[in-house]
Amino acid sequence: MSRLLIMTGLAIVAAGVLWPWLMRLHLGRLPGDIVIQRPGFTFYMPIMTGILLSVVLSLIMWLARR
């Protein structure tokens, strides 16, 4: 459990440090992300971004358990 918390903390710190470069990857604006804009209303559903992050985090967790 402690190893999992340490790895999660390090991943959050790394994401914070690398944030300017991560934004250049256009996460949140991938094909498959749904954005509906109307006057006074914006609906945003990041489907592909969620799937991509899920795969990456699953891979990281799998590697951490080995």
CHARMM internal coordinates of N, CA and C (Angstrom, degrees):
IC EDIT
DIST 1 N 1 CA 1.4417
DIST 1 CA 1 C 1.5321
ANGL 1 N 1 CA 1 C 111.23
DIST 1 C 2 N 1.3318
ANGL 1 CA 1 C 2 N 116.50
DIHE 1 N 1 CA 1 C 2 N -40.69
DIST 2 N 2 CA 1.4680
ANGL 1 C 2 N 2 CA 118.95
DIHE 1 CA 1 C 2 N 2 CA -179.00
DIST 2 CA 2 C 1.5317
ANGL 2 N 2 CA 2 C 110.73
DIHE 1 C 2 N 2 CA 2 C -66.97
DIST 2 C 3 N 1.3353
ANGL 2 CA 2 C 3 N 116.62
DIHE 2 N 2 CA 2 C 3 N -35.37
DIST 3 N 3 CA 1.4604
ANGL 2 C 3 N 3 CA 119.58
DIHE 2 CA 2 C 3 N 3 CA 178.49
DIST 3 CA 3 C 1.5264
ANGL 3 N 3 CA 3 C 110.37
DIHE 2 C 3 N 3 CA 3 C -64.37
DIST 3 C 4 N 1.3199
ANGL 3 CA 3 C 4 N 116.74
DIHE 3 N 3 CA 3 C 4 N -39.45
DIST 4 N 4 CA 1.4590
ANGL 3 C 4 N 4 CA 121.54
DIHE 3 CA 3 C 4 N 4 CA 178.62
DIST 4 CA 4 C 1.5295
ANGL 4 N 4 CA 4 C 111.19
DIHE 3 C 4 N 4 CA 4 C -63.64
DIST 4 C 5 N 1.3133
ANGL 4 CA 4 C 5 N 117.13
DIHE 4 N 4 CA 4 C 5 N -43.42
DIST 5 N 5 CA 1.4653
ANGL 4 C 5 N 5 CA 120.75
DIHE 4 CA 4 C 5 N 5 CA 179.09
DIST 5 CA 5 C 1.5269
ANGL 5 N 5 CA 5 C 111.41
DIHE 4 C 5 N 5 CA 5 C -65.87
DIST 5 C 6 N 1.3216
ANGL 5 CA 5 C 6 N 116.74
DIHE 5 N 5 CA 5 C 6 N -39.53
DIST 6 N 6 CA 1.4617
ANGL 5 C 6 N 6 CA 120.06
DIHE 5 CA 5 C 6 N 6 CA 178.71
DIST 6 CA 6 C 1.5224
ANGL 6 N 6 CA 6 C 110.33
DIHE 5 C 6 N 6 CA 6 C -65.47
DIST 6 C 7 N 1.3253
ANGL 6 CA 6 C 7 N 117.72
DIHE 6 N 6 CA 6 C 7 N -44.08
DIST 7 N 7 CA 1.4662
ANGL 6 C 7 N 7 CA 121.13
DIHE 6 CA 6 C 7 N 7 CA 179.53
DIST 7 CA 7 C 1.5283
ANGL 7 N 7 CA 7 C 111.02
DIHE 6 C 7 N 7 CA 7 C -64.65
DIST 7 C 8 N 1.3201
ANGL 7 CA 7 C 8 N 117.09
DIHE 7 N 7 CA 7 C 8 N -39.37
DIST 8 N 8 CA 1.4619
ANGL 7 C 8 N 8 CA 120.76
DIHE 7 CA 7 C 8 N 8 CA 178.20
DIST 8 CA 8 C 1.5249
ANGL 8 N 8 CA 8 C 110.42
DIHE 7 C 8 N 8 CA 8 C -64.67
DIST 8 C 9 N 1.3120
ANGL 8 CA 8 C 9 N 117.19
DIHE 8 N 8 CA 8 C 9 N -43.75
DIST 9 N 9 CA 1.4576
ANGL 8 C 9 N 9 CA 121.28
DIHE 8 CA 8 C 9 N 9 CA 177.91
DIST 9 CA 9 C 1.5178
ANGL 9 N 9 CA 9 C 112.41
DIHE 8 C 9 N 9 CA 9 C -62.51
DIST 9 C 10 N 1.3176
ANGL 9 CA 9 C 10 N 116.60
DIHE 9 N 9 CA 9 C 10 N -42.50
DIST 10 N 10 CA 1.4640
ANGL 9 C 10 N 10 CA 120.02
DIHE 9 CA 9 C 10 N 10 CA 178.13
DIST 10 CA 10 C 1.5243
ANGL 10 N 10 CA 10 C 111.66
DIHE 9 C 10 N 10 CA 10 C -65.40
DIST 10 C 11 N 1.3318
ANGL 10 CA 10 C 11 N 116.84
DIHE 10 N 10 CA 10 C 11 N -36.71
DIST 11 N 11 CA 1.4661
ANGL 10 C 11 N 11 CA 119.95
DIHE 10 CA 10 C 11 N 11 CA 177.81
DIST 11 CA 11 C 1.5254
ANGL 11 N 11 CA 11 C 110.98
DIHE 10 C 11 N 11 CA 11 C -65.95
DIST 11 C 12 N 1.3161
ANGL 11 CA 11 C 12 N 117.28
DIHE 11 N 11 CA 11 C 12 N -39.72
DIST 12 N 12 CA 1.4679
ANGL 11 C 12 N 12 CA 120.85
DIHE 11 CA 11 C 12 N 12 CA 178.51
DIST 12 CA 12 C 1.5219
ANGL 12 N 12 CA 12 C 110.70
DIHE 11 C 12 N 12 CA 12 C -66.53
DIST 12 C 13 N 1.3202
ANGL 12 CA 12 C 13 N 117.17
DIHE 12 N 12 CA 12 C 13 N -42.06
DIST 13 N 13 CA 1.4688
ANGL 12 C 13 N 13 CA 120.58
DIHE 12 CA 12 C 13 N 13 CA 178.03
DIST 13 CA 13 C 1.5264
ANGL 13 N 13 CA 13 C 110.18
DIHE 12 C 13 N 13 CA 13 C -63.94
DIST 13 C 14 N 1.3330
ANGL 13 CA 13 C 14 N 116.80
DIHE 13 N 13 CA 13 C 14 N -43.47
DIST 14 N 14 CA 1.4708
ANGL 13 C 14 N 14 CA 120.27
DIHE 13 CA 13 C 14 N 14 CA 179.33
DIST 14 CA 14 C 1.5240
ANGL 14 N 14 CA 14 C 110.95
DIHE 13 C 14 N 14 CA 14 C -62.44
DIST 14 C 15 N 1.3286
ANGL 14 CA 14 C 15 N 117.27
DIHE 14 N 14 CA 14 C 15 N -41.61
DIST 15 N 15 CA 1.4661
ANGL 14 C 15 N 15 CA 120.27
DIHE 14 CA 14 C 15 N 15 CA 178.57
DIST 15 CA 15 C 1.5251
ANGL 15 N 15 CA 15 C 110.63
DIHE 14 C 15 N 15 CA 15 C -63.92
DIST 15 C 16 N 1.3197
ANGL 15 CA 15 C 16 N 117.46
DIHE 15 N 15 CA 15 C 16 N -38.11
DIST 16 N 16 CA 1.4607
ANGL 15 C 16 N 16 CA 120.88
DIHE 15 CA 15 C 16 N 16 CA 178.21
DIST 16 CA 16 C 1.5177
ANGL 16 N 16 CA 16 C 112.65
DIHE 15 C 16 N 16 CA 16 C -66.33
DIST 16 C 17 N 1.3210
ANGL 16 CA 16 C 17 N 116.24
DIHE 16 N 16 CA 16 C 17 N -40.76
DIST 17 N 17 CA 1.4618
ANGL 16 C 17 N 17 CA 120.63
DIHE 16 CA 16 C 17 N 17 CA 180.00
DIST 17 CA 17 C 1.5290
ANGL 17 N 17 CA 17 C 110.97
DIHE 16 C 17 N 17 CA 17 C -70.34
DIST 17 C 18 N 1.3272
ANGL 17 CA 17 C 18 N 116.07
DIHE 17 N 17 CA 17 C 18 N -37.88
DIST 18 N 18 CA 1.4616
ANGL 17 C 18 N 18 CA 120.84
DIHE 17 CA 17 C 18 N 18 CA -176.47
DIST 18 CA 18 C 1.5278
ANGL 18 N 18 CA 18 C 113.49
DIHE 17 C 18 N 18 CA 18 C -91.41
DIST 18 C 19 N 1.3297
ANGL 18 CA 18 C 19 N 117.34
DIHE 18 N 18 CA 18 C 19 N 8.26
DIST 19 N 19 CA 1.4686
ANGL 18 C 19 N 19 CA 121.32
DIHE 18 CA 18 C 19 N 19 CA -174.87
DIST 19 CA 19 C 1.5279
ANGL 19 N 19 CA 19 C 114.32
DIHE 18 C 19 N 19 CA 19 C -52.99
DIST 19 C 20 N 1.3407
ANGL 19 CA 19 C 20 N 120.78
DIHE 19 N 19 CA 19 C 20 N -45.14
DIST 20 N 20 CA 1.4689
ANGL 19 C 20 N 20 CA 119.22
DIHE 19 CA 19 C 20 N 20 CA 179.65
DIST 20 CA 20 C 1.5334
ANGL 20 N 20 CA 20 C 113.10
DIHE 19 C 20 N 20 CA 20 C -59.37
DIST 20 C 21 N 1.3191
ANGL 20 CA 20 C 21 N 116.89
DIHE 20 N 20 CA 20 C 21 N -36.15
DIST 21 N 21 CA 1.4612
ANGL 20 C 21 N 21 CA 119.73
DIHE 20 CA 20 C 21 N 21 CA 179.40
DIST 21 CA 21 C 1.5261
ANGL 21 N 21 CA 21 C 111.23
DIHE 20 C 21 N 21 CA 21 C -79.16
DIST 21 C 22 N 1.3147
ANGL 21 CA 21 C 22 N 117.33
DIHE 21 N 21 CA 21 C 22 N -32.11
DIST 22 N 22 CA 1.4666
ANGL 21 C 22 N 22 CA 120.29
DIHE 21 CA 21 C 22 N 22 CA 178.13
DIST 22 CA 22 C 1.5248
ANGL 22 N 22 CA 22 C 111.67
DIHE 21 C 22 N 22 CA 22 C -66.57
DIST 22 C 23 N 1.3148
ANGL 22 CA 22 C 23 N 117.74
DIHE 22 N 22 CA 22 C 23 N -32.65
DIST 23 N 23 CA 1.4600
ANGL 22 C 23 N 23 CA 120.29
DIHE 22 CA 22 C 23 N 23 CA 179.73
DIST 23 CA 23 C 1.5274
ANGL 23 N 23 CA 23 C 111.22
DIHE 22 C 23 N 23 CA 23 C -68.51
DIST 23 C 24 N 1.3206
ANGL 23 CA 23 C 24 N 117.47
DIHE 23 N 23 CA 23 C 24 N -24.25
DIST 24 N 24 CA 1.4662
ANGL 23 C 24 N 24 CA 120.62
DIHE 23 CA 23 C 24 N 24 CA 177.46
DIST 24 CA 24 C 1.5249
ANGL 24 N 24 CA 24 C 111.93
DIHE 23 C 24 N 24 CA 24 C -71.14
DIST 24 C 25 N 1.3483
ANGL 24 CA 24 C 25 N 117.48
DIHE 24 N 24 CA 24 C 25 N -15.29
DIST 25 N 25 CA 1.4613
ANGL 24 C 25 N 25 CA 121.71
DIHE 24 CA 24 C 25 N 25 CA 178.18
DIST 25 CA 25 C 1.5276
ANGL 25 N 25 CA 25 C 111.99
DIHE 24 C 25 N 25 CA 25 C -80.35
DIST 25 C 26 N 1.3173
ANGL 25 CA 25 C 26 N 117.10
DIHE 25 N 25 CA 25 C 26 N -4.11
DIST 26 N 26 CA 1.4587
ANGL 25 C 26 N 26 CA 124.16
DIHE 25 CA 25 C 26 N 26 CA 178.85
DIST 26 CA 26 C 1.5209
ANGL 26 N 26 CA 26 C 112.75
DIHE 25 C 26 N 26 CA 26 C 62.30
DIST 26 C 27 N 1.3371
ANGL 26 CA 26 C 27 N 116.97
DIHE 26 N 26 CA 26 C 27 N 34.16
DIST 27 N 27 CA 1.4553
ANGL 26 C 27 N 27 CA 119.07
DIHE 26 CA 26 C 27 N 27 CA 174.12
DIST 27 CA 27 C 1.5205
ANGL 27 N 27 CA 27 C 108.77
DIHE 26 C 27 N 27 CA 27 C -62.72
DIST 27 C 28 N 1.3008
ANGL 27 CA 27 C 28 N 116.49
DIHE 27 N 27 CA 27 C 28 N 134.76
DIST 28 N 28 CA 1.4573
ANGL 27 C 28 N 28 CA 121.27
DIHE 27 CA 27 C 28 N 28 CA -176.83
DIST 28 CA 28 C 1.5119
ANGL 28 N 28 CA 28 C 112.37
DIHE 27 C 28 N 28 CA 28 C 96.80
DIST 28 C 29 N 1.3178
ANGL 28 CA 28 C 29 N 116.97
DIHE 28 N 28 CA 28 C 29 N -10.05
DIST 29 N 29 CA 1.4668
ANGL 28 C 29 N 29 CA 121.68
DIHE 28 CA 28 C 29 N 29 CA 178.07
DIST 29 CA 29 C 1.5251
ANGL 29 N 29 CA 29 C 110.50
DIHE 28 C 29 N 29 CA 29 C -130.43
DIST 29 C 30 N 1.3216
ANGL 29 CA 29 C 30 N 116.34
DIHE 29 N 29 CA 29 C 30 N 36.06
DIST 30 N 30 CA 1.4563
ANGL 29 C 30 N 30 CA 121.11
DIHE 29 CA 29 C 30 N 30 CA -179.39
DIST 30 CA 30 C 1.5249
ANGL 30 N 30 CA 30 C 110.46
DIHE 29 C 30 N 30 CA 30 C -83.44
DIST 30 C 31 N 1.3328
ANGL 30 CA 30 C 31 N 117.20
DIHE 30 N 30 CA 30 C 31 N 157.75
DIST 31 N 31 CA 1.4640
ANGL 30 C 31 N 31 CA 118.73
DIHE 30 CA 30 C 31 N 31 CA 172.89
DIST 31 CA 31 C 1.5305
ANGL 31 N 31 CA 31 C 108.76
DIHE 30 C 31 N 31 CA 31 C -61.33
DIST 31 C 32 N 1.2865
ANGL 31 CA 31 C 32 N 117.55
DIHE 31 N 31 CA 31 C 32 N 130.40
DIST 32 N 32 CA 1.4598
ANGL 31 C 32 N 32 CA 121.96
DIHE 31 CA 31 C 32 N 32 CA -176.58
DIST 32 CA 32 C 1.5128
ANGL 32 N 32 CA 32 C 112.43
DIHE 31 C 32 N 32 CA 32 C 108.22
DIST 32 C 33 N 1.3258
ANGL 32 CA 32 C 33 N 118.13
DIHE 32 N 32 CA 32 C 33 N -15.11
DIST 33 N 33 CA 1.4579
ANGL 32 C 33 N 33 CA 121.85
DIHE 32 CA 32 C 33 N 33 CA 173.31
DIST 33 CA 33 C 1.5278
ANGL 33 N 33 CA 33 C 107.89
DIHE 32 C 33 N 33 CA 33 C -80.10
DIST 33 C 34 N 1.3080
ANGL 33 CA 33 C 34 N 116.51
DIHE 33 N 33 CA 33 C 34 N 132.71
DIST 34 N 34 CA 1.4625
ANGL 33 C 34 N 34 CA 121.72
DIHE 33 CA 33 C 34 N 34 CA -175.22
DIST 34 CA 34 C 1.5219
ANGL 34 N 34 CA 34 C 110.02
DIHE 33 C 34 N 34 CA 34 C -98.37
DIST 34 C 35 N 1.3290
ANGL 34 CA 34 C 35 N 116.49
DIHE 34 N 34 CA 34 C 35 N 127.10
DIST 35 N 35 CA 1.4618
ANGL 34 C 35 N 35 CA 122.42
DIHE 34 CA 34 C 35 N 35 CA 175.77
DIST 35 CA 35 C 1.5228
ANGL 35 N 35 CA 35 C 107.47
DIHE 34 C 35 N 35 CA 35 C -132.16
DIST 35 C 36 N 1.3254
ANGL 35 CA 35 C 36 N 116.12
DIHE 35 N 35 CA 35 C 36 N 121.90
DIST 36 N 36 CA 1.4632
ANGL 35 C 36 N 36 CA 122.02
DIHE 35 CA 35 C 36 N 36 CA 176.68
DIST 36 CA 36 C 1.5252
ANGL 36 N 36 CA 36 C 106.79
DIHE 35 C 36 N 36 CA 36 C -119.47
DIST 36 C 37 N 1.3251
ANGL 36 CA 36 C 37 N 115.90
DIHE 36 N 36 CA 36 C 37 N 118.68
DIST 37 N 37 CA 1.4649
ANGL 36 C 37 N 37 CA 120.77
DIHE 36 CA 36 C 37 N 37 CA -179.86
DIST 37 CA 37 C 1.5198
ANGL 37 N 37 CA 37 C 109.54
DIHE 36 C 37 N 37 CA 37 C -117.06
DIST 37 C 38 N 1.3182
ANGL 37 CA 37 C 38 N 114.90
DIHE 37 N 37 CA 37 C 38 N 125.30
DIST 38 N 38 CA 1.4575
ANGL 37 C 38 N 38 CA 122.93
DIHE 37 CA 37 C 38 N 38 CA 175.14
DIST 38 CA 38 C 1.5224
ANGL 38 N 38 CA 38 C 107.19
DIHE 37 C 38 N 38 CA 38 C -131.07
DIST 38 C 39 N 1.2989
ANGL 38 CA 38 C 39 N 118.79
DIHE 38 N 38 CA 38 C 39 N 163.08
DIST 39 N 39 CA 1.4729
ANGL 38 C 39 N 39 CA 119.71
DIHE 38 CA 38 C 39 N 39 CA 177.77
DIST 39 CA 39 C 1.5324
ANGL 39 N 39 CA 39 C 111.20
DIHE 38 C 39 N 39 CA 39 C -57.62
DIST 39 C 40 N 1.3086
ANGL 39 CA 39 C 40 N 116.26
DIHE 39 N 39 CA 39 C 40 N 118.74
DIST 40 N 40 CA 1.4570
ANGL 39 C 40 N 40 CA 121.91
DIHE 39 CA 39 C 40 N 40 CA 178.40
DIST 40 CA 40 C 1.5155
ANGL 40 N 40 CA 40 C 114.07
DIHE 39 C 40 N 40 CA 40 C 79.96
DIST 40 C 41 N 1.3260
ANGL 40 CA 40 C 41 N 119.04
DIHE 40 N 40 CA 40 C 41 N 8.40
DIST 41 N 41 CA 1.4648
ANGL 40 C 41 N 41 CA 121.72
DIHE 40 CA 40 C 41 N 41 CA -176.53
DIST 41 CA 41 C 1.5243
ANGL 41 N 41 CA 41 C 109.78
DIHE 40 C 41 N 41 CA 41 C -150.98
DIST 41 C 42 N 1.3136
ANGL 41 CA 41 C 42 N 116.54
DIHE 41 N 41 CA 41 C 42 N 133.02
DIST 42 N 42 CA 1.4561
ANGL 41 C 42 N 42 CA 121.79
DIHE 41 CA 41 C 42 N 42 CA 173.89
DIST 42 CA 42 C 1.5240
ANGL 42 N 42 CA 42 C 107.97
DIHE 41 C 42 N 42 CA 42 C -135.84
DIST 42 C 43 N 1.3205
ANGL 42 CA 42 C 43 N 116.20
DIHE 42 N 42 CA 42 C 43 N 126.94
DIST 43 N 43 CA 1.4644
ANGL 42 C 43 N 43 CA 122.24
DIHE 42 CA 42 C 43 N 43 CA 177.30
DIST 43 CA 43 C 1.5125
ANGL 43 N 43 CA 43 C 107.33
DIHE 42 C 43 N 43 CA 43 C -114.90
DIST 43 C 44 N 1.3350
ANGL 43 CA 43 C 44 N 116.99
DIHE 43 N 43 CA 43 C 44 N 129.13
DIST 44 N 44 CA 1.4534
ANGL 43 C 44 N 44 CA 122.10
DIHE 43 CA 43 C 44 N 44 CA -177.02
DIST 44 CA 44 C 1.5201
ANGL 44 N 44 CA 44 C 108.48
DIHE 43 C 44 N 44 CA 44 C -131.46
DIST 44 C 45 N 1.3246
ANGL 44 CA 44 C 45 N 117.19
DIHE 44 N 44 CA 44 C 45 N 125.22
DIST 45 N 45 CA 1.4574
ANGL 44 C 45 N 45 CA 122.44
DIHE 44 CA 44 C 45 N 45 CA 179.03
DIST 45 CA 45 C 1.5338
ANGL 45 N 45 CA 45 C 108.53
DIHE 44 C 45 N 45 CA 45 C -133.12
DIST 45 C 46 N 1.3414
ANGL 45 CA 45 C 46 N 117.91
DIHE 45 N 45 CA 45 C 46 N 100.52
DIST 46 N 46 CA 1.4692
ANGL 45 C 46 N 46 CA 121.37
DIHE 45 CA 45 C 46 N 46 CA -175.94
DIST 46 CA 46 C 1.5292
ANGL 46 N 46 CA 46 C 112.51
DIHE 45 C 46 N 46 CA 46 C -82.91
DIST 46 C 47 N 1.3144
ANGL 46 CA 46 C 47 N 117.43
DIHE 46 N 46 CA 46 C 47 N 74.75
DIST 47 N 47 CA 1.4656
ANGL 46 C 47 N 47 CA 121.46
DIHE 46 CA 46 C 47 N 47 CA -175.90
DIST 47 CA 47 C 1.5315
ANGL 47 N 47 CA 47 C 111.00
DIHE 46 C 47 N 47 CA 47 C -66.06
DIST 47 C 48 N 1.3124
ANGL 47 CA 47 C 48 N 118.20
DIHE 47 N 47 CA 47 C 48 N -54.91
DIST 48 N 48 CA 1.4705
ANGL 47 C 48 N 48 CA 120.98
DIHE 47 CA 47 C 48 N 48 CA -176.73
DIST 48 CA 48 C 1.5312
ANGL 48 N 48 CA 48 C 111.72
DIHE 47 C 48 N 48 CA 48 C -67.44
DIST 48 C 49 N 1.3089
ANGL 48 CA 48 C 49 N 117.36
DIHE 48 N 48 CA 48 C 49 N -35.86
DIST 49 N 49 CA 1.4625
ANGL 48 C 49 N 49 CA 119.66
DIHE 48 CA 48 C 49 N 49 CA 176.95
DIST 49 CA 49 C 1.5210
ANGL 49 N 49 CA 49 C 109.89
DIHE 48 C 49 N 49 CA 49 C -63.34
DIST 49 C 50 N 1.3266
ANGL 49 CA 49 C 50 N 117.49
DIHE 49 N 49 CA 49 C 50 N -41.84
DIST 50 N 50 CA 1.4637
ANGL 49 C 50 N 50 CA 121.34
DIHE 49 CA 49 C 50 N 50 CA 177.97
DIST 50 CA 50 C 1.5121
ANGL 50 N 50 CA 50 C 112.51
DIHE 49 C 50 N 50 CA 50 C -63.61
DIST 50 C 51 N 1.3274
ANGL 50 CA 50 C 51 N 116.43
DIHE 50 N 50 CA 50 C 51 N -41.66
DIST 51 N 51 CA 1.4641
ANGL 50 C 51 N 51 CA 120.08
DIHE 50 CA 50 C 51 N 51 CA 178.54
DIST 51 CA 51 C 1.5268
ANGL 51 N 51 CA 51 C 110.50
DIHE 50 C 51 N 51 CA 51 C -65.26
DIST 51 C 52 N 1.3235
ANGL 51 CA 51 C 52 N 116.79
DIHE 51 N 51 CA 51 C 52 N -44.33
DIST 52 N 52 CA 1.4623
ANGL 51 C 52 N 52 CA 120.93
DIHE 51 CA 51 C 52 N 52 CA 179.68
DIST 52 CA 52 C 1.5265
ANGL 52 N 52 CA 52 C 111.49
DIHE 51 C 52 N 52 CA 52 C -62.17
DIST 52 C 53 N 1.3181
ANGL 52 CA 52 C 53 N 117.50
DIHE 52 N 52 CA 52 C 53 N -45.67
DIST 53 N 53 CA 1.4599
ANGL 52 C 53 N 53 CA 120.74
DIHE 52 CA 52 C 53 N 53 CA 178.67
DIST 53 CA 53 C 1.5235
ANGL 53 N 53 CA 53 C 111.44
DIHE 52 C 53 N 53 CA 53 C -64.70
DIST 53 C 54 N 1.3252
ANGL 53 CA 53 C 54 N 117.55
DIHE 53 N 53 CA 53 C 54 N -36.57
DIST 54 N 54 CA 1.4586
ANGL 53 C 54 N 54 CA 121.29
DIHE 53 CA 53 C 54 N 54 CA 177.83
DIST 54 CA 54 C 1.5185
ANGL 54 N 54 CA 54 C 111.14
DIHE 53 C 54 N 54 CA 54 C -63.40
DIST 54 C 55 N 1.3230
ANGL 54 CA 54 C 55 N 117.35
DIHE 54 N 54 CA 54 C 55 N -43.35
DIST 55 N 55 CA 1.4671
ANGL 54 C 55 N 55 CA 120.73
DIHE 54 CA 54 C 55 N 55 CA 179.14
DIST 55 CA 55 C 1.5258
ANGL 55 N 55 CA 55 C 110.65
DIHE 54 C 55 N 55 CA 55 C -65.22
DIST 55 C 56 N 1.3173
ANGL 55 CA 55 C 56 N 116.72
DIHE 55 N 55 CA 55 C 56 N -44.57
DIST 56 N 56 CA 1.4751
ANGL 55 C 56 N 56 CA 120.30
DIHE 55 CA 55 C 56 N 56 CA -179.16
DIST 56 CA 56 C 1.5248
ANGL 56 N 56 CA 56 C 110.71
DIHE 55 C 56 N 56 CA 56 C -64.49
DIST 56 C 57 N 1.3290
ANGL 56 CA 56 C 57 N 117.88
DIHE 56 N 56 CA 56 C 57 N -45.16
DIST 57 N 57 CA 1.4603
ANGL 56 C 57 N 57 CA 120.27
DIHE 56 CA 56 C 57 N 57 CA 179.68
DIST 57 CA 57 C 1.5217
ANGL 57 N 57 CA 57 C 111.61
DIHE 56 C 57 N 57 CA 57 C -67.01
DIST 57 C 58 N 1.3247
ANGL 57 CA 57 C 58 N 118.03
DIHE 57 N 57 CA 57 C 58 N -35.67
DIST 58 N 58 CA 1.4627
ANGL 57 C 58 N 58 CA 120.83
DIHE 57 CA 57 C 58 N 58 CA 176.31
DIST 58 CA 58 C 1.5192
ANGL 58 N 58 CA 58 C 110.68
DIHE 57 C 58 N 58 CA 58 C -63.75
DIST 58 C 59 N 1.3185
ANGL 58 CA 58 C 59 N 116.92
DIHE 58 N 58 CA 58 C 59 N -41.23
DIST 59 N 59 CA 1.4502
ANGL 58 C 59 N 59 CA 120.94
DIHE 58 CA 58 C 59 N 59 CA 177.51
DIST 59 CA 59 C 1.5320
ANGL 59 N 59 CA 59 C 111.49
DIHE 58 C 59 N 59 CA 59 C -63.90
DIST 59 C 60 N 1.3158
ANGL 59 CA 59 C 60 N 116.49
DIHE 59 N 59 CA 59 C 60 N -43.02
DIST 60 N 60 CA 1.4697
ANGL 59 C 60 N 60 CA 120.65
DIHE 59 CA 59 C 60 N 60 CA 178.77
DIST 60 CA 60 C 1.5270
ANGL 60 N 60 CA 60 C 110.65
DIHE 59 C 60 N 60 CA 60 C -63.09
DIST 60 C 61 N 1.3342
ANGL 60 CA 60 C 61 N 116.81
DIHE 60 N 60 CA 60 C 61 N -43.70
DIST 61 N 61 CA 1.4655
ANGL 60 C 61 N 61 CA 120.13
DIHE 60 CA 60 C 61 N 61 CA 179.63
DIST 61 CA 61 C 1.5276
ANGL 61 N 61 CA 61 C 111.08
DIHE 60 C 61 N 61 CA 61 C -65.61
DIST 61 C 62 N 1.3321
ANGL 61 CA 61 C 62 N 116.85
DIHE 61 N 61 CA 61 C 62 N -38.72
DIST 62 N 62 CA 1.4527
ANGL 61 C 62 N 62 CA 120.61
DIHE 61 CA 61 C 62 N 62 CA 178.38
DIST 62 CA 62 C 1.5280
ANGL 62 N 62 CA 62 C 110.53
DIHE 61 C 62 N 62 CA 62 C -63.23
DIST 62 C 63 N 1.3347
ANGL 62 CA 62 C 63 N 115.94
DIHE 62 N 62 CA 62 C 63 N -42.73
DIST 63 N 63 CA 1.4653
ANGL 62 C 63 N 63 CA 119.95
DIHE 62 CA 62 C 63 N 63 CA 179.01
DIST 63 CA 63 C 1.5304
ANGL 63 N 63 CA 63 C 111.35
DIHE 62 C 63 N 63 CA 63 C -67.35
DIST 63 C 64 N 1.3256
ANGL 63 CA 63 C 64 N 117.67
DIHE 63 N 63 CA 63 C 64 N -33.67
DIST 64 N 64 CA 1.4622
ANGL 63 C 64 N 64 CA 121.34
DIHE 63 CA 63 C 64 N 64 CA -179.37
DIST 64 CA 64 C 1.5218
ANGL 64 N 64 CA 64 C 111.31
DIHE 63 C 64 N 64 CA 64 C -69.18
DIST 64 C 65 N 1.3217
ANGL 64 CA 64 C 65 N 117.36
DIHE 64 N 64 CA 64 C 65 N -29.04
DIST 65 N 65 CA 1.4721
ANGL 64 C 65 N 65 CA 120.25
DIHE 64 CA 64 C 65 N 65 CA -179.34
DIST 65 CA 65 C 1.5272
ANGL 65 N 65 CA 65 C 112.30
DIHE 64 C 65 N 65 CA 65 C -79.50
DIST 65 C 66 N 1.3040
ANGL 65 CA 65 C 66 N 118.26
DIHE 65 N 65 CA 65 C 66 N -18.18
DIST 66 N 66 CA 1.4630
ANGL 65 C 66 N 66 CA 120.34
DIHE 65 CA 65 C 66 N 66 CA -177.14
DIST 66 CA 66 C 1.4749
ANGL 66 N 66 CA 66 C 112.01
DIHE 65 C 66 N 66 CA 66 C -75.10
END
COOR INIT
IC SEED 1 N 1 CA 1 C
IC BUILD
